[in-house]
Amino acid sequence: DEAFCGYCSFQMLDADGIASCVKGCNINSSVQIVSPPGADLVVFEAHFLTTNPLFFLEVRNEEQFYLFGQWWMDGPKHSEANQICQLVPIKMQDCIKQSEQNPHAFAGEAQCQVLRNSTTRLVSASFTTEDKKFKTKLAKVTLTMPREAWMEYKSYRVRVWKAGKNWAGQDKDEDDEKKKDEEKKDEEKKEG
């Protein structure tokens, strides 16, 4: 965990799952593990600058918009291979309703697809907002994962890495065999 380098990205999607391409519709950040080593819960946190005039995520009180996000590790570019989990889309209007009961906060759930029975082991995500210039902006995201789920995720990643190494070794062996066959043919041509 001390070498962890994580990232996250959040977008506003419409009812068809299409991302908007206007100001205030997406944001990304680095992710830090803030829980103490060995704690029962592994807590990941990301903070967003709400005073940024261009790059922010506005939580809109409109029915047709959803909040969606992804967490990943190992580099700034997301891929299926390095994904930790993804947020189950939440209606933004529901986020606003939750934050009326608990000021500037709402909750969601994320799915870590590589876990066994992942659909029954959703991970909790909590969001903090700030009001800036009549807009509710995303300020902080906290992902809380049980340690046993985090360890299962990491062991899965090790298995994927080992599988990749094994395949690379097999490819190399096949290439070596082809080279040897070509060398034998060349020697036979020289002798014959």
Secondary structure, DSSP 4 states (H G I P E B T S, - for coil): -TT--EEEEEEEE-TTSPBP-STTBEEEEEEEE-SPTT-SEEEEEEE--TT-SSS-BB----TT-EEEEEEEESSSS--GGGEEEEEPPEEHHHHHHHHHHTTTEEEEEEE-TTSTTGGGSPEEEEEEEEEETTEEEEEEEEEEEEHHHHHHHHHHHHHHHHHHHHHHHHHHHHHHHHHHHHHHHHHHHHH-
